[in-house]
């Protein structure tokens, strides 16, 4: 049985040791890892056509050890299979100066939401933003349906409400 590949987005940003890069995202269904269904998996492809599984693949394991020099991979996984959601939008974030802020976004792409790079996120849907949960925040911003996001941001020392 073959895998099904669905495009999940173009030009999303990724940070690597070599800098910030734009890449395309794909959702793959029908993959197996040691006879266990992976579920829907997000894979990204850079401009140099290097494919990346990323930490979302490793998050499926309860514990793991990977030793590349020996090609050794050991793991425990009680609940391995899960489906990743398709991203509805891509909004780049970073933790900087004690805040979570919008970062490295195409200004034209985020202006349709009333946002600007450098906006500090204070609350999302009434919940105060916790910098330690930036991964959860990225998921909320990318997968919440249109019309269901209400952000409280700080811009130019003023608190602003933005909904989209």
Secondary structure, DSSP 8 states (H G I E B T S, - for coil): ---EEEEEEEEEEEEETTEEEEEEEEEEES-EETTEE--SEEEEEETT--EE--HHHHTT-SEEEEEGGGTEEEEE-SS--------S----EEEETTEEEE-S--HHHHHTTT--TT-EEEEETTEE--GGGHHHHHHHHHHS-TT--EEEEEETTEEEEEE-
